[in-house]
Amino acid sequence: MRNEEIIETNREYWDKHADLWFGTTALPKYGVRFPTEDNLHLFGDLNGAKMLELCCGSGHSLLYNAARGAGELWGIDLSKSQLDNASKLLSDNGYSAKLICAKMEDDIDVPKTYFDYVYSIYGIGWTTDLQGTFDKVASYLKKDGIFIFSWHHTLNYCIAWSCDERQDVFEDDKFVMTKSYFDESYFKMPVHGSEIVLCNRKISTYINALAKAGFVIERFIEDSDLDSEEAADKTDLKTRKAEMLPISFCLKARKL
Ligand SMILES: C[S@@+](CC[C@H](N)C(=O)[O-])C[C@H]1O[C@@H](n2cnc3c(N)ncnc32)[C@H](O)[C@@H]1O
């Protein structure tokens, strides 16, 4: 599939289903059954900070940072429906942000060497050009600026219960490897009667691309939070999976 085709398929999905995701993957959460910003404290003092969110979705992370004193907020997202929701959410709460409807892969009219923070919560993995996107993030940040992002952990896509998770049948305590860890090719996935296109990148792919873009890694988190509300039901297969392998990961990097 060509990159443009992948992006258009994903845009169609997000424009159609934006309301279903209203506030679901946003700070202080980095992921489900995963430590939150309240536990991790990856962001420092935000007072007056210039912040850019890639794939800002419904704007709940922008709102979270606005409430913590951020000085300037910018958000980029592919989907107009998501940005309409973000704009309304922020204005309903007395805040505003510069919202730009664009692909993160594009050359966007965003100031260079300007931001204290660039971040993305479950957004970066959608890029069709990881190295190009990280290079752009580096160009937006000041020296020593911070880049934080979370995404699906690669292993979570490769490993499944040997039983049918949807039917919650739980006969044997075994996992099966359903996909090679090394396979970074794109795949289509049906969701909510539409389709999305993603790929599953190795963790080293993210780390090497960050290094090439001029970042040093300060934190790499791949823990599960089994005390979280989502993990309360210890018989839930997703919780049992989170007991054994990372479902999400989060990286904090500093621009050199
Ligand atoms: C899981 S959501 C992120 C939600 C966000 N953290 C929030 O608080 O709502 C992923 C977002 O990425 C956006 N997206 C997908 N591909 C993109 C791309 N190539 N460039 C920019 N945004 C993209 C989607 O429109 C969607 O809003």
The ligand as an SDF file (V2000), in Angstrom:
LIG
                    3D

 27 29  0  0  0  0  0  0  0  0999 V2000
   -5.4770    7.3210   19.5290 C   0  0  0  0  0  0  0  0  0  0  0  0
   -5.7440    8.9020   18.8410 S   0  0  0  0  0  0  0  0  0  0  0  0
   -4.8430    9.9610   19.9090 C   0  0  0  0  0  0  0  0  0  0  0  0
   -5.7620   10.5550   20.8650 C   0  0  0  0  0  0  0  0  0  0  0  0
   -5.2120   11.7210   21.6520 C   0  0  0  0  0  0  0  0  0  0  0  0
   -4.1190   11.3570   22.5040 N   0  0  0  0  0  0  0  0  0  0  0  0
   -6.3450   12.3200   22.4570 C   0  0  0  0  0  0  0  0  0  0  0  0
   -6.0930   12.8110   23.5530 O   0  0  0  0  0  0  0  0  0  0  0  0
   -7.4880   12.3380   21.9730 O   0  0  0  0  0  0  0  0  0  0  0  0
   -4.7440    8.9770   17.3940 C   0  0  0  0  0  0  0  0  0  0  0  0
   -4.8770   10.2830   16.6520 C   0  0  0  0  0  0  0  0  0  0  0  0
   -3.9010   10.3000   15.6220 O   0  0  0  0  0  0  0  0  0  0  0  0
   -4.4150   10.9910   14.5160 C   0  0  0  0  0  0  0  0  0  0  0  0
   -3.6020   10.6080   13.3370 N   0  0  0  0  0  0  0  0  0  0  0  0
   -3.5560    9.4010   12.7180 C   0  0  0  0  0  0  0  0  0  0  0  0
   -2.6520    9.4120   11.7220 N   0  0  0  0  0  0  0  0  0  0  0  0
   -2.1020   10.6670   11.7170 C   0  0  0  0  0  0  0  0  0  0  0  0
   -1.1030   11.3080   10.9220 C   0  0  0  0  0  0  0  0  0  0  0  0
   -0.4960   10.6410    9.9460 N   0  0  0  0  0  0  0  0  0  0  0  0
   -0.8040   12.5990   11.1950 N   0  0  0  0  0  0  0  0  0  0  0  0
   -1.4450   13.2770   12.1800 C   0  0  0  0  0  0  0  0  0  0  0  0
   -2.4040   12.7250   12.9710 N   0  0  0  0  0  0  0  0  0  0  0  0
   -2.7150   11.4300   12.7470 C   0  0  0  0  0  0  0  0  0  0  0  0
   -5.8690   10.5720   14.4520 C   0  0  0  0  0  0  0  0  0  0  0  0
   -6.6600   11.4680   13.7260 O   0  0  0  0  0  0  0  0  0  0  0  0
   -6.2230   10.4960   15.9430 C   0  0  0  0  0  0  0  0  0  0  0  0
   -6.7900   11.7050   16.3780 O   0  0  0  0  0  0  0  0  0  0  0  0
  1  2  1  0
  2  3  1  0
  2 10  1  0
  3  4  1  0
  4  5  1  0
  5  6  1  0
  5  7  1  0
  7  8  2  0
  7  9  1  0
 10 11  1  0
 11 12  1  0
 11 26  1  0
 12 13  1  0
 13 14  1  0
 13 24  1  0
 14 15  1  0
 14 23  1  0
 15 16  2  0
 16 17  1  0
 17 18  1  0
 17 23  2  0
 18 19  1  0
 18 20  2  0
 20 21  1  0
 21 22  2  0
 22 23  1  0
 24 25  1  0
 24 26  1  0
 26 27  1  0
M  CHG  2   2   1   9  -1
M  END
$$$$
